[in-house]
Amino acid sequence: MNRLKLMLENCLRDLKGSDGSISMATQTVLLLFLLTLTLTSASIQHYLADNLNQMLGSDLVVESHAPLKHDAEVALRSLAPRLSVTQLNDITLTHMGKWARVRLKLIDDAYPLQGNLQIGDTPVATQRAVDQGPKVGEIWIDSRLATMLRTQVGDTLTIGGTDLRVSAILFHEPDRIMEGHSTTQRAMVHTNSLNDASIDNSVRRTRYLVTADASQQRAIENWARTALPGASVIKKIGGQHPLANFWQRTENFIGLASVILFFMGAVALDMTNRRWLAKMRYRLAIYASFGTRTRTGMLMALGEWLAGFILSAVLATILATLAFILIVGQLQSYFPGIETAWHWWPASKTIGLVFLLLLTLQVPSFIQLSRASLLALIRNASESSHVWHRLFLSVTSVALLAAAYSDNWLLTGMTLAAITAALILMVALTWTVIRLGDLWGRRRTGLLPFAFFMMRQRLFAKSAQVLGLGLCGLLLLFTLMLMRDLGSTMEGYSRSHDGNLLISEAQTEQIDAINRWAEITGSSVRSLRPFMPAQLVAVNGKTLADHARNPSDTLTTLKDPIRLSWTETIPANNRLAGGTWWSAGVGDWRQISAESEVMTDMGLRYGDKLTYQIRGKTYDFTLVASHTYQPGAGSITFWFQVPLSARAHIDAPTRYMGSMELPEHAWDALAGLWQQYPTLSLVPLRELTERFDRTLGIVTKLTSGYAAMVLLLALFVLAASVSGFSADDRQKNGLLMSMGFRETDCLLLNFHDWGVTALIAAAGAIAGTWSAGLLIYQAQFNLTYNPDISWVVGMVFAMVVTVCLVGYIACRQSLKVSVRDLLAT
């Protein structure tokens, strides 16, 4: 018989069995998940590259958080043939009692350098292209802002005491590259229309749009690298989109999720391999009895496995394409204009990666097959050592892959610690419960003592089943229960300690006005903490890009100015996490304390020299202490804090951050305060809650899809754990019924077996979720995690019922057996 034909027939015969079906389904699901993510990621990256090319509005942009000094601007103009200067400010616009937070762009006469502006006379008017921005004394607003403020062309808006006439509705800016603020409402004025002091705030950004050839762009990059340490350079050709690091962090998270799913898939495949290995031993021994060499038999076994993988890859590709089309449709609201396209190279790399990972899982089986012989057919190989080796290698590989993908070592470490602790607990519970149950049942009769006796005989197999089911339950609980509890806990804490209005930024001259307004409206100022905008530009003389090469949320935040505060003693809502806090009134003012998680993410150590840029000047501080947040005195805290004596040595205006409590009637009076001080940044708690809800909505969609994959793989693990031992169960049930046991007794015996398994797995899953919640709440928010007990009980009940039900469905065939059937096998 042709060897290829024989391999294909054997492959199809295996796939018709329960083990082969579960194995192929598991491989298909893993490939489906990873292929879908790969195609989505590639499409987003392609979209960002197009967005950078089409919406930068120039060949190169130099962005700084403060206007360049005269000498620096002169040097830049000498390197750039054409240059346009724009500024972005976040302010609050008001009109007839209505208010809205706006990103205001100030432009010069040279703007725009490339492309056209699109404007109209009404929010629904036909757009027209113009090559120049608003004139002095005019303001253009976008259509959503016009609708929110109920403003039309010809109305007057007041900004810091200056009246500006609305002369057009703004639809399109050629330099509005996507930066995560695509939903921000916009307005545009000429730079000579407003006094610079009236719109000054800490989040202002100045952009220098440049038209230059390749050599001139290289010269500007080299110059900016040394002359402008706090600036960033974005190029149209060969540059990196500002959202590239954000998407890199997203891919890191996806990578972590993929690792966990792969581990679950490995558990299912390992269980199905038990039957597959037995079949392949038999086939290779038969091949050998006909004179086939071991090498040839091994190649045939590999070919059979490869044929199954190819079939899984084809099915996964078809399903991933359909899922990819649906996901891109959902992404249209976040990435307008994103399109579906098949990305062959990334997809091929993903399939190749999964192939290598799955092949690695098969290596132990192929090693055992290479030693197969006729004598091996009558031997029962011990699997104890193999179980521990596979478990150790699986946990180690997950930890290494998680470390490679992680962009937050602290959270990743806590998550892995919780999972590891849960697995250890599940192993310990399995051994303890089964051994104690076996000891308890030795002097007793009945189905439950006998069930403990049978489980004791398959202790290693039972441990694998508990680990697989428990890990599935842990991930389901973690993604569903923990996320649900987090929102309500944080919202309740913020409401009770920080009032209903957050003062994000207030200038010194605005504090008296806030206090007067609060007194008039019956409001109360709960807290005010001083700070100054400061941008970390170097660590031990190295730039941030050179010091921290892995993308992270902390690194992204530190690329912009942060709030640097000063204090003599440790604030009431902080505690010392390490190092030595400075003494009041004495010591060097160039000392600094950092949030402990920031130190972990950025790899900082005590004694490091941190260089900050404040209003164009640089200041060096030595890291001497670390602090962490603790509840009880409000949630206003700062990543970095310096001694009070440092304030006198730094030339910068003082800003304030705090919170207020407003009665219901005071909200309508906020528009008057904003009209007088448009740069005053006030954020209502309900707005923060809405933002959190929107973010949680996105996260919920992601976690729901992820939880569905986890649930699907959990069912595969459960089915594999039943199928992998179906032959043993069939033999056991046949022998029991030959001794007078009824089919009902065997069924109850199975329920006892699976009920104990599910209870142990559920206990480990709950313990892991609880410990993860305690770690994350304590480390991140210093709060006590109080899970909903009804949820816990409900999940345990659902898990036990599900496991027993699936176990019953899977074991029905093993009950249809007789002694004659056993003799015939």
N, C-alpha and C positions, 0 to 999 in steps of 0.2 A: 504493500500500500504506500502511496506517495506520502512522504513525511509531512509536507506542508498541509496536505488534506487531513492527515491524522491530527495535526496540531489544531487546525480549525475546528474539526469535529469535537475534539476533547474540550476545546474552549467553549463551544456552544453548549455542550452537554453540562459543563460546570455552571454556565450562566443560567441554565434552566433550574438548577438547584437553589435552595434558599441561601446557602453560603455565597455562591457566585453572584446571585442577584444583589445581596446586601453589599458585597464587596464592590461590584460595579456601581451601585447607587451611591455608595460613599465616595468613591473616586470621582464620580460625575458631579456630586454636590460640591466637593472641594474645588474642582476645576471651574464649576459654574461661578462660585463665589469669587475666586481669584481672577478669572477672566473678565467678569463683569466689572470688577473694580479696576482692572488694568485698562479696559476700554474706556471707562468713564474718566479715569485719571489722564489718559493720553488725550482725550477730547478736550478736557479742561486746560491742559497744558498747551495744546494747539490753539485754543481760544485765547489764552493769555498772551501767547506769542503774537497772534493777529492783533489783539487789542493794543499791545505795545507798539506794533508797527504802524497802526492806523490812527491811534488816539494820543500819541505823545505830543503832537503839535510842533515838533522840531526834531533836529537830528540828535540833540543831546540836551539834558536838563541837569542843572546843578541846583540842588535843593538844600537850603539851610534854614535852621529854626530862628535865625536872627539875620537882619540885613547885613550884607558884607560891609566891612569897613571901606572907606574911600579908596585906600591903596589897593585893597584886594579886588574891588570892582574895576578899578582902572586896569589892573593886571589881566583880569578876565576879559575885558573888552578888547585888550590888545591881542588876545589869542583868538577871539571870536569875530568872524566877519560881520555877523548880524546877531543882535541880542535884544531880548525883550524881558522886562522884569515884571513879575506878577506876585501878589501876596494873597494868601488864604487865611481868613480869620473866621472863627466861630463866634457869632453874635446872636442876639435875640431881637427880631424885628416885631414891632407892634403896629396895629392899625385898628382904630375904633374898638378898643377893648379886646381884640384878638391878638394872639402872640404865637410865634413859631421860632424854633431854633434853626439858624440858617448858616450855611457856609458862604461867606462873602468873599468874592474875588476882586481884587484891585488890579487894574490893568493900565499899561502905558500906551503911548501913541503907536508904538511899533507892533503891538499885539493885534491880530495873531500873525505869527511868522509863517505858518503853513496852514492851508485849509481855510474854510470860511465859517462864520457864525450863522446860525439859523434862528431867525426871530419871527414874530407875528404880532398882531394887534390884540388878539384874544387867545385864550387857552385852546380854542378849537379852530383857530384861523389857519389859512394856508400859509405854510412857512416860506420865507424868502431869505436868500443868502446875502450876507453883507461881509465886507472885508475890514471892518473897523468896529470897535466896541462903543459903549455909551460915551456921550460927551460929558464934559464937566457939568455937574449939577443934575445929571440924570442917573437913573438906576434901572436895570433890567432884572426881572424876577422870573423864575420858572413857572410853568403852568400850575403845578401842584401848590406852590406857595401862593400864587394869585388866588386860587380857589380857597385855600385855608384862611387867608387874611381878608377874603372878599374884596380884593383890590382889582382895579382895572386901569388900563392905560389912561394917563391924565391925572390919576390920584397922586397925593403927596405922602411920602414916608419920611419920618424923622429919625435920624441916627445921631445920637450924641449932640443934639441941639442943631444939627444941620438938616435942612429940608431938601429932599431929593424928589424929583418928579419921575414917576413911572412912565417911561417912554416906549417900552417894548416888553413883550413876553419872550423869554429866552428858552429855546428848545435844544440847541446843540452848541457845544464848545469843542473845537478840534483838538484841544489839549486835555480833555477830561479823561485821563486814563483811569481804569477801574482800580480803586484802592480800598475796597471794602466799605466805601461810603456811597454806593450807588443809589441808596434811598435818601441820602441827605438832600434837603431842599437848598436851592442855590439862588444867589443873586450876584450881580456884577455892577461895579461902578468904576469910574476913572480914578486913578490914584490921587489926582489933584482935587477931587470932590470932598474929601474928608480930611480932617486933622488927624495926624498919625496917633496922637495921644488919646483920642476919643475911642479908638478901636484897638488899643494895645492889650494883648493878653498873652498868656504863657504858651498857648498852642498855635501861635501864629507861625506860618511857614512862608518863606520867600523863595520863589522859584526863578531861576535865570534860564530862559529858553534860548537855545543857541542853534544857529545854522552854521555847520562846519563840515569840511571833508574829513576823510579818515585820519590823515596825519594831524590835522588840527584837533580832532577829538582825542587822539592819544596824548597830545601835548596838554590839553586841558585836564585829562584824567591824572596825568603825572603831577601837574601843578596842584590840583585840588587835594591829592593824597597827602602832600606835605604842608600846604598852606592853609587848608580848610579841614582840620581834623574832625569837626562835627558835622560836616556836610556829606551828602550822598550824591552820586552821579548815576544817571539813568540814560542809557543809550538806546536808540531805536534799533540799530543793526548790531547784533551780537551782545545786546544787553540783557539784563535779568529783570523780569517784571517784579514790581514791588510785592505782589501777592505770591511770588514763587516760593518764598520761605514758608508762608502760611500753608500753601498746598503741600510743601515738603513735610510739615508737621502733621497735616492730615494723613498723608501717606504713611507716616510713622505710626500713627494710631491704627490705620487700617492694617499695617504690617503686624502690629501686636495682636489685633483681632484675628488675623489670618493664622498666626502661630497657635493661638488657643484652639481655633477650629481644626487646624491640622492635627493637634495633639488628640482631640476627640476622635477625629477620623482614624488616627493611628490606633486608638484603643479598639475601635470597631474592626479595623482590618486585622489587628493582631488576633482578635477572637475568631474571626472567620478563617484565618490562616491555619488554625488548628486542624480543621477538617480538610482544607486544601492540601496541607502538608501530608496528611495521612493518605489522601488519594494519590499524590505525586510519588510518595514512597512506593506505593503499590505498583504504579505504572512503571517507574524506573526499575523496580525489581523484576517486573515482567519483561521489560526491554532487555535487561541484562541476561535473563534466562534464555532469550533468543539470540544472544551473542552481540547485542548492541553495546558499543563502548559507553563508558560513563560520560565522557565528554559530549558525545552525540545526544545522549539522553538529557543531559543538563541543558544543552542548546534547545532541545524540543520543549523542555519545561519553561525556559525563558521565553521561547516563542509563543507558547500558550498564554503566559502572563502578558506579554507585549500586545497580543491580539485583543485581549480584554481591555487594556489601557487605551488602545487606539479607538475602540468602540466608545469608551467613556469620553474620550476627547472630542469625538464627533458629536455625540449627544450634548455635551457641555457647551460646545461652541454654538450650536443651534439655539439652545436655551439662553446662553449668555447674550447672544445677539438680540433676542426678544426683550430680555430684561434691560439691556443697555438702551434700547430705543425708548422704553418706558421711563427710565431714569433721566435721560436727557430731556424728555418732555417735562419732567418735574423741575429740572434745573433751569428751565427757560426764564423763570421769574428771578433767579439769582444771577444768571449769566445770559443776558439778552443776546440773542443771535447765535447761541451755541448750536452746533449741528452734529448729527450722527455721521460718523465715518469709521470705516474699518481700519484699524491700525495693526498691520500685519506683524511688524517687527516686535513691538511690545507684547502682543498676544503670543507670538512664537516663543519669546523668552519666558513668559509665564508658564506655558505648557511644558517647555524644557525643564524649568525649575521644579515643577510638580512631578514630572517624570523622574528626575534625579532623587527627589525626596522619597517618593513611593518606592523606587528601586532600592534605596538605602534601607527602607523598612523590610524589604524582602531578602536582604543579604543574609541574615541569620537563617532564614528558611532554606536558601540555596546552599548554604554551608552544610546544613543537616542533610539536604538531599544528596550532596556530593558523597556522603558517607553511607548512603542507602545500599542495602544488599538484600539477598533473599532471607538471610538470618534476621534482618531488621524487622521483617513482617511479623515475627512471633515475639518480638520484644516490645515492652512498654517503656519508652524512654522517659526518664524523669524530667519533669519540667520545672522543678523548683528553682534551680539556678537560673534557668532561662527567664522565668518570670521576673526575678529580681534584677537581672541584667537589663531586660527590656524596660522595666520601670525606671531604673536609674538613668539609662541613656535617654529615655523620653523626657524626664524632668530636666536633665542637664541640657538637652538640645533646646527645650522651651526657654530655659533661663538665658542661654546664650543668644538665641534669636531675639528674645525680648530686650536684652541689653543692647543689641545692635540696632533695634528699631526705636528704642526709647529716647524721648527728648525731655523727660522729667524723671531723673533717677530716683528722686524721693518717692513720688507716687508709684512709679513702676516697682520699686523695691517693696513698698508697702503692699501693693497688690499681689506680687509674687510671694511675699511672706505669708499673706493671708491664704493664698491657694496652697502653698506648701504645708502650712500648719493644718489646713483642712484635710489634705491628703494623708498626712501623718496621723491625724486624729481618726480618720476613717479606717486606716490600716489597724491602728491600735484597737478601735472599737470592734472591728471585724474579728480579730483574733481573740479579744477578751470575751465578747458576747458568745461567739461560737464555742470557744473552749469551756467557758463557764456553763453554757447551755448543755454541752455534751456531758460535763461532770454531773450537772443537775439531773439529766435524764437517764443516767446509767442504772439507777435503782427504780426507775419509773417506767410505766408502759403508756402507750398512746402515740398519736401521730406527731405531736410536737416534739417529744423526746427523740423519736425516730428521725424527724426532720433535722434536729441538731446533730445527730449521729452522721447523717448523710452529708450535711454541710461540712462537718469536721473532716470527712474523707476527701473533700475537694476544697480545702482551705485556700490554696493558692488561687485556684480558679474563682472562688467566691470573692477573694480580695480584689481580683481584677474587675469583676462585675461591680462591686461596690465602688471602686475608684472611678470607673467609667460613669456610672449613674450619678454618683455624688458630685463629680466635676460638672456634669451637665446641669444638675440642680443648682450648684453654686453659681454658675454663670447666669442661669435664668433668674435666680433671686437677685444677684448683684445688678444685672442690667434693668430689672423691672422695679424691685422694691426700693433699692437704694436711691435711684434717680427720683422716684416718686416722693420719698421722704425728704430729700435734700431741699427741694423748692419750698415746701411748707415750713421747714425748720428755719431756713435762712430768712424768709420773709417775716416770720413771727419775731425773730430776734431783732431784725433791723427796725421793725415797727415799734417795738417796746423801748429800744435804747436810743434811736436816732431820729425819732419824730417822723413826719411825713414829707419833709422837704430837705434835700441835701444841698448844701452850699459847696459846689464843686470848686469854685474859684471866686474870690472877692478881693479887690484891691483895698489898700489901706484907707483911701479917701471914701470908699463905699461902705465901710463898717458903720460909721455914724448914721448914715442914711438907712441902713438895714435895721439898726436898733430903733431909730425913730419910727420907721414904718411898722416894725413889730409892736411897738407901744401903741400906735394909733389903731392897728387892726386887732389887737388882743392876742398877737402871736408871741411865742417865746423862743429865744435863741438858746439851744441846748448845749452847743459846744462850738468853739472856734480854735483852730490850731494854725499857727503860722508856718509858712514854708516859702521857698524860693525855687523857681524852675532851674534845674541843673541837668546837664547832659553828660553822662559818663562817656568819655572819649578814649580812655586808655587804662590798661591794667598792667602795672609794672613796666610802663613804657611801651607796651604793645597795644595796637588798636584792638577794638572789640572783635573785629573780623579775624584778626590773627590769634587773639586769646581764646575765643570760643568759636570753633568751626562748625559744630553741630547746631542746626536750627532748633530754637525753643521759644516758647511764649515769653520767657524772661528776657532772652536776648533781643527779641523783637521790640519789647517794651523799652528796653534800655537804649535802643538806638534813637529814641525820642527823649526830650527832656522829661525828667521825673520830678516829683516833689521832694525836695531836700529840706528837712525840718531840723530844729535845734532845741536842745533841752539839757538841763543839768542832771536831773535825776531820771530814772527809768519811768516812763509814763505809766499811769495806773492800768492801762489796758495792754501793757507789754510786760514781759518777764525776760530776764537774762538767760540766754540759751548757751552762752559760752564766752570765753575771753574775759576781759576786765573792763568794766565801765569806768569812765573818767570820774575823778573827784570834783565836787562842785567848787568853782572858783580858782582851781589850781590846775597845773598841767598844760601840755601843749594843745593849742586849739585845733591843730591839724590831725585830729583823731576822728574816727567814724565808726558807727555800728551799722551792720547790715542785717536785714531779715534772714533768718537761718535758711529758708528755702531758696532764697536768691543766691546765697553762698553755695548751696549744694548744686543748683542748676548751672551756675557760672564757674564752678570749680575754684572759688575764692578761698584763701587761707589767711589766718591771722598774720599780720605783718605785711600783707600786700599793699602796694601803693596804688590808690585809685585817683585818676586824674579827671576832674570835672571841668566842663566849660560853662561859665555863667556870664551872660551878657558879653560874650566875646573874649573874656579873660579865662585863663586856666588856673585851677587850684588843685594842689595835691593833698590827699588825706591818707593816713595810715589806718588800715583796718585793725581794730583792737578788740572788738566785741561783736556778738551777734544777739539779736533779740527775736522774740516770737510773740505772736498775738495771743492774748487771753481775754475772755469775755468779762463783762461786768461793768465796764466804764465806756461804753460806746464802741463803735466799729471804725472810727477815724484813726488810722494808723499809717505809718510811712515805712517804705523799704529801707531808707537810709536816714540816719540821724547823726548830728554833730554836736559838740559842746556849745553852750550858749555864748561863750567867748568868741566863737568863730564868726558870729553875726557881725561884729564890729569890723572884721577884716575883709568882708565880702561886699563889693559894691553892686548891689542889686536891690530892686524894690521888694517889699514884703507882700506876699499874698496870703490869703486865709482860706481854710477849708473847714467846714463844720456842718451843723444840722439845725433844723428848726421844726417847731410844731405849729401848724396853722389851723385855726378854726375854719369851718366850712365857708363862712362869708368872706374870708380873707383872700381866697383864691382869685376872685374877680379883680382885686386891687393889685395883683402882681404886674399887670400890664403897665400900670403907671410907673412902677419901680424900674421895669425894664426899659421903658421909653427914656428915662433919665440916664440909666446906666446900661447900655446895650451889651457891654462885655461881661456883665455880671452873670455868672454861670450858676443857675439854680435848676436842680433836677428833682421833680416830684417823685415820691416813692412809688406812686402808681405807674409812672413812666418807666422806672427801673423794673417794676414788676412785669409790665408789659414786654419790655425788652427780654427779661428772663423767660417769660412765657413763650415769646417768639423763638428764642434760642432753644428752649426746652422742647418746643414743637418740632424743630429741626432734628434735635438730638433724639426725640422720641421716634421719629420716622426711621432714623438710622438704627437705633437700638431695637426697634420693633423688627426691622428686617434682619438684623443680626440675631435677635432672640429667636426668630423663626428658623434661621439656619441652625442655631444651637439646639432648638427643639427637634428639628428634623434629624440632626446627627445623634441627638439623645435617643430617639426612637431606633435609629440604626444600631447604636451601641446596645440597646436593650434587646433588639431582635438578634443581633450577632451573639450576644451572651447566651441567648436561648438556643440559637441554631448551632453554636459551636459545641454544645454539649447535648444535642438532641439524641445522638446515638447512645450516649451513656444513659440519658433519661429513658429512652426507649427500652434499653436492656433492663434498667432498674424497674420500670413499671411492669414489664413482662414477667420478671421474676416474682415481684410482689403479688401480681394477680394469680400467678401459678400457685402461690402459697395461700390463696383464699381471700386476698384483698379485693375489694370491689373497685370499680372505676371511680366511684365517688370518693373513696378513701385516697386513691392516688391523686385525684384532683385537689383534695384538701391538703394533702402533703405538699403539693406544688405551691398552693397558696401560702402555707406556712413558710416555705423556703423563700418565696419572693417577697412576702410581707416583711420578714426579718431583714432581707437584703435592702428593701426600700427604706425601712426605718433607719438602718445604720447609715445609708447614703444620705437620707434627708437630714439626719443629725449632723453629719459632717458638712453638708451644704449650708445649713443654717449657722453652724459655728463659724465657717469661713466667711459668710456674708456679715455676720455680726462683728467678727474681728476686723474685717476690712472697713466696716462702717466706723468702728471705734477708732481705728488708726487714722483714717482720712478725716473724720470730724475733728479728732484731737489735734492732728498735725496741721491741718489746713485752717480750721476755724476755732479750735480749742473749745469745742462744744461737746456736749454729751449726746451720743447717738441713742435715741429711744425708738426702736422699730415698733411698728404696729403689730401687737401680738396676734390679733385676729388674722392678719395677713400671714404670719408665720404658721399658725395652726392650719389655715386654709391651704397653704402651699404644701405642708407636710401631708395633709389628707389627700390632696390632689395627686401628689407624687406617689403615695402608696397605692391609691386606687388605679392610677395609670399603669404603674409597674405590674400590679397583679393582673390587670385586664389584658395588657399586652402579653404577659407571661402565659395567661390562660389561652389566648388566641394562638400563640406560637406552640404551645405544648399539646394541643388537642390531638395532633397526629401521633405523638408518642404514647398516647393512651390506647390507641387502636393497635394493639399488639397481643400476640399469644405466644405460648411456649413453642408451638410449631414454627412460628415466624422466627423466633430466636434460634432454633435449630437450623433453619434454612439459611441463616446469615453466616 
